[in-house]
Amino acid sequence: MGVLTTDSRRARRAGLASFIGTAVEWYDFYIFGTAAALVFGTVFFPEVSPAAGILASFATLWVGFVARPLGGIVFGHLGDRFGRRGTLVTTLVLMGAATTCIGLLPGYASIGVAAPILLVVLRFLQGFAVGGEWGGAVLMASESAERGRGVFAGMFVQQGSPAGSILATFAFLLVSRLDDDAFLSWGWRLPFLVSAVLVVIGLVVRLKVEETPEFTERVAAAAPERAPLKEVLTRHPVVVVLALLASVSGIAAAYFTNTFMLSYTTTELGVPRQTMLNILLLLAITQFVWQPFAALIAERTGPARFMTVCLAANVVVAIPMFLLVQTGQAVPIFIGLALSIVAGAGYYAVLAGFLAAAFPARVRYTGISLSYQLCSTLIGGTTPFIAQYIATRTGGWGGIAVFYIVILLVTAAGVAGLAAWTRRRPVAA
């Protein structure tokens, strides 16, 4: 009984540390997306038209996604060879430092073209850090979980995304109460500077967590893989591709809603900034509350089956969602987006544990990080850019809806393919 109690305590501590650290990192990542939609075009790209400024700021947003696979490879290598705990401390410090520096960065009016260049560099460092964070946090939680609870443990990491979104949206809700001059000159910087405090809190929690028992036992039994990336690419390339496809909606949905929809509704539909931020806050709370229940259901029905049902439901509600958003009214917009969020969050809650189970333990950090972060480069940063481009070129919502549905169908194909592949080829230790 004592061993079970110790295991339970360790699992809870690891889950809490993964959640808090990941929430802080996603807060840092999301405030950039919010600022890109609301302010970066004016502060860092004032020499172009407003529409072009938004596209330029979204392109800067994408730089973070370009860096994420590199961070996944570097920290995945270190995590598979030397352990998960140390890498997670490093990624948290790096993310916090980059985010705080963005809050201190002078605008174009002060230092000219150096401002957007430095913004790009700092965004790259953000992406590099979060590229190593997600995979390590997933493994810290799932490898410390009690037997059979890996999917539910992975959900704690996925809770970091809505929690980070809640914090980011709440922070911008506070500063958006300022008048436009104050908001554009210094108000938008405050959410970035708060990151320094949040990182300290995250570090205090993470430094108390032990290395995962699965990694410790594996290292005791055999030397770590010397070249994890090589093994992943040569022995598990199909798993990488299928895991990438299965991650598409999980990556794209947050930036479609929190970045593109925020920009689209406030500029094209004339929804007040404060109203839309309130809606996003309620949506993030809805996701945060629903995901634990979704993970519990998935444990009983099977992760792949549950994810497929959620994605199918998301396709069904896609057109109604856009019709409700087009009203430009707060309540219909919330209802429309909430329909999509509930369906998508059910899938997202299970994704981490589903991917972790697809790779062998000796290269798991590298495998899930490479798959998920390559997807982030191809899909995440490009999603708001492509959606905005379609909206600008067509002037309507039909093309955007088709783009959104394609994302969901590709994801469903990836989930089905990865489930079928792992059934045929059981994962080795």
N, C-alpha and C positions, 0 to 999 in steps of 0.2 A: 504493500500500500504506500510505503514511503517513497518508493521509486516512482510510482504513478503520480504522487503529489509533486515530486520534484520535476517530473517531465511536464506536468500541467503548468507549473509555475514558470518554467523555462519557456514553454510555448507562448504563454500570455505575455511574458516580458519581451520576447522576440517580436511578437505581433504588434505590441504597442510601440516598440522602437521603430519597426518598419513603417508603421502608420504615421507616427509623428514626423520622422525624418522625411518621408516621402511627401507628406502634406506641405512641409516647409519648402521642399524643392519645387513642387508643383505650384505653390503660391508664387514663388519667384518666376517660374516659367510663364504662368498665366497673366501676371500683371504686365508682362511685356506685351502679350497679345492684346490685352485690354487697352494699354497705352498706344499700341500700334493702330488700333481702330479709332481711338479718340483724339490723340494728340501728336504723335510722332510726325505725321505728315506736315503739320504746321511748324513744329519746333525744329525738325531736322531736315525737312525738304520744302522750305518755303518758296523756292524759286520756280516751282512747277504749279500746275493747276491743282485744285483740291482733289479731283479724281485721280490724277497722276500721283499726287502725294500719298494717297491711300494705297495705291498699287506699290509705290516705292517702299512704304512702311511694311506692307505685307511681304515684299521681297526680302526685307531685312529680317522679318520674322522667320522666313524660310532658312536663313543662314544657320539658325540654331538647330534646325533639323538636319542640315548638311553635316554638322559636327557630331550629331548623336551616334552614328555608326562607329566613328573613330573612337569616341568615348567608350562605347560598348565593347569594342575590340580590345582597347588598352586595359580598361578596368576588368573586362571579362578574363583576360589573360592573367592579370594579377590575382583576381578572385579565385580562379580555378587552381592556381599554383600556390597561393599563400593564404587564402581564406577570404571570407565574405566581409568580416567585421572591419578590417582596416580600410578596405576600399570604400565602404559606406561612410566612414568618417571623413575620408579625403574628398569624396564627391560633395558632401554637405558643405564643407568649408569653401571649396572652390565655387560652388553655386552662390553661396552667400556673399563672397567677396565680389564676384562679377556683378551681381544684382545691386549691391550697395554702390559700386562705382558708377553704374548707370544713373542712379539717383543723384550723383554729384557731377554728372557730365554736362559741360556747357552746351548750349544750343548753337545752331548755325549762325545766329545773329552775333554770337560772341567770338567764335573761333573759325567760322567759315566751314569749308569742306572737311576739315579735320573732325568736326562733330559727327557727321554720319559715318565716317571711317571708323572712329573709335566706338561708335555704337555697334557697328558690325563686328568688331573684334570682341567686344564684351558679350554680344549675343552668341558668338561662336563659343566662348568659354562656358556660357550657360548650357548650350547644347552638349558640349563635351562632358560636362558634369552630369547632366540628367541622363546622358547615354549610358553611363556606368551605374547610375543610381537604381534604375528600375529593376534590372535583372538581379542585382545584389539584394535589394529589399525583398523581392519575390522569394529568393532562395533563403534568406534569413528567416522569413516567416514559415515557408512551406517545409523546409528541411528541419525546422525545430518543432514542427507540429506533431501531435500524437498520430499514431497510425490511422490512416483512413480519413484524416481531416485536412489533407493538403489543399484541396480546393477551397475550403472555408478559410484556411489560414492565408491563402493567397489573396482572398477578398480584402483582408486588412490593408494590403498594399494598394489595391484598387480604390479603397476608401480615401486614400491620400489625394486622388484626383478631385473628387467633389469637395473634399475638405479644403484643398488648396484653392479651388474655385470660389468657395464660400468666403474664404479669407480675402482673396484678391478682389472679388466683387464688392464685399463690404468695405474694404479699404478705399476703393474708388467711389463708392456711394458717399462716403464721408467727405472726400476732397471735392467731389463734383458739386457739392453745395456752395462752393466758392463761386464768385463771379468769373466770367471767362478770362479776364486779364490775370487774375490771381492763379486760376487753375493752370493756365498755359505757362506762366512764368515760374511758379514754384510748387503749386499744389500737387501736380502729378508726380512730383519727386518723392513725396512723403511715403507712399506705399513701398517704394524701392528701398528707402532708408530704414524702414521698419524691419526689413529682412535681416539686418545685423542682429537684432534682438531675438528674432525667431530662430536663427541659426544657433545661437548660444543655448537656447532651450533644447533644440534637437540634439546638440552635441552632448549635453548633460545626460540625456536619456540613452543615447547610443553607446556612450563610453562604458555604460554599466552592463551591456549585453555580452554574453559569451559567444564564442565561435559556435557555428551550428554543429550538433552532434554527428550528423551524417558526414560532413566534411572532415571532422576530426577522426572519425572511425575509418574513413576511406584513406586518409593520409597515413594512418597507423598501419593499414594493411598493405599499401603499395605506394610507391613514389607518385607524386602528381604528374599529370601529362605535361611533357616539356613544351609542346606546341599545340595548345588547345584549338587555335584557329585552323591550323592545318588539318587536324583530325575532323573538325566540324565540316570543313569544305570538301574533304576527300571521302569521308565515310557517311556523312549525313546531309548531302546537298538537297535531297528531295524534302527532307524534314524542314530545312531552312526555308525553302521556297513556299511550302505549304503553310508553315507557321507565319511567314510574312503575309500571305494572302488572308489567313485567318485573323490577322491583326488589323486589317485595313479600316474597318468601321470603328474599332476601338481607338485608333489614332485619329481618324478624320472627324469623328462626330463632335468632339469637344471644341475643335477649332472652327468647325462649321457653325456651331451654335454661338460660342463665346466670342469669336472674332468676326467671322463674316456676317452672321445675323445681327450682331451688335452694330456693325457699320451700316449694313443694308437697311435696317429698320430706322435708324436715326437719320440717315441721309436721304434714301430713296422714298421712304414712307412717312418721314416727318415725325416719328415717335420721339418724344422728349428723352434725352440722355438718361435722366434720373429714372424715368419709368422703365426703360429697358434694363437698366442695371438692377432695379428691383425684381424684375421678371427673372433675370439670370440668377439672382440670389435665391429666389424661391425654387427654381429648377435644380440648382445645386443641392439644396436642402432635400428636395424630393429624391434625388439620386442617392444621396448619402443615407437616407432612411430606408430606401428600398433594397439596396444592394445586399445587406446581410441576409434578408429573407430570400432573395434570389439565390444566393449561394447555398442556403440550406435546402431549398427545393432542388437545386442542381445535384447536390449530394445524393438525393433519393431517386431522381429520375435519370441521372447520367449527364455529365457536363455537355457532351456533344449534342445530345438530343435537345437539351434545354436551350443551348445557344442557338440552335437552328430554329426552334420555335420562336424565340425572341426576335431573331433577324427577319423571319417571315412576317411577324406582326408589325415590325418596323416598316416593311415594304407596304403593307396594307394601309398604314396610317400616314404614309408620306404625302400623298396628294391632299387629303384633308388638312394636314398640318400646314401646307403652303397656302391653301385657301383661307384658313383662319389667320395666318400671318398677314396676308394681303389686306385684311380689313383695316390694319393700322390701329386697332383698338387693343388696349392692354389685356383685357380678360380673354378675348379670343386668341390673341398671340400666346398667352400663357398656356391655355388649354391645348393649342396646336403643338407647341414645343414640348409640353409635358407628355403628350401621347408618345412622341418620339423618344423622349428621355427615358420613360419607364420601360419601353421595349428595349432600347439600346443599353440601358444600365443593367438589365438582367443578363444580357450577353457579356457585358464588360466585367461584371463582378466575377465571372467564372474564368475569364480569359487567362489570367496569370497562372492559376493552377493547371489549366488545360495545356498551356505551352510548356510549363516546367516538366510535366510528365512525359513530354515527347522526346526529351534528350537524356542521354545517360549522365549519371552524376558527375563523372570525371571531367566533362566538358559542358556542363549544363549552364554555367554562368555565361560562357562565351556563346553558346548556341542560342539561348533565348534572347540575349542582348543583341546579337547580330541580326536575328530575324526581326525583332520588334523595332530596332533602331533603323535598320534599312527601310522598313516600312514607313517609319516616321519621316525619313528623308524624301521618299517617293510620294507619300500621300499627305502627311500631316501639314508640312509647311506649304505645300502646293494647293491644298484644299481651299483656303480662303482666297488665295490668289486666283485660282481657276474660276471659282464661283463668282468673284467680283468681276473677272474678265467677261464671263458669260452675261452677267447682269448689265455690264456696260455696253456690250455689243448688241444684245437683243432687246434690252429695255423691258423685259418681262420675266416671269418666274418659271415658265415652262421648261426652259433649258436647264435651269438650276435644279428643278425637281428631277429631271432625267439623270443629271449628274449624281444627285444624292441617291437615287434608287440603284444606279450602277454600282456605287460604292457598297451598298448592302448586299447585292447579288454576288459580287466578287468575294466578299467576306464569307457568305454562306457556302460558296464553293470551296473556299480554303478550309473552313471548319470541317465540312464533310470529307474532304480529301485527306486531311491530317488524321481524322478519326479512323478512316478506313486503312490508311497506311500503318498506323501504330497497332491496329488490330492484327494485320498481316505480319508485321515485324515487331515483336515485343521489344521494349526498350531494355538494354542491358544496364548493368550497374555502373 
